[in-house]
């Protein structure tokens, strides 16, 4: 099983795999376990990035829907 964001796959985590119905809580446990397993990597990257004298970022704008109108959001 692979984990990917909903926006990437276009659908929620698939509950059916090779003809076997999987409970939502089982899939949630798997995603939680994957996140916990990757936390040391996240911490190492954060330490490396914040050790720099400067952090460079891109001011990318994205459209954000807000109560019937589109506003500009920034990443």
Order of alpha helices (4+ residues) and beta strands (2+ residues): alpha-beta-beta-alpha-beta-beta
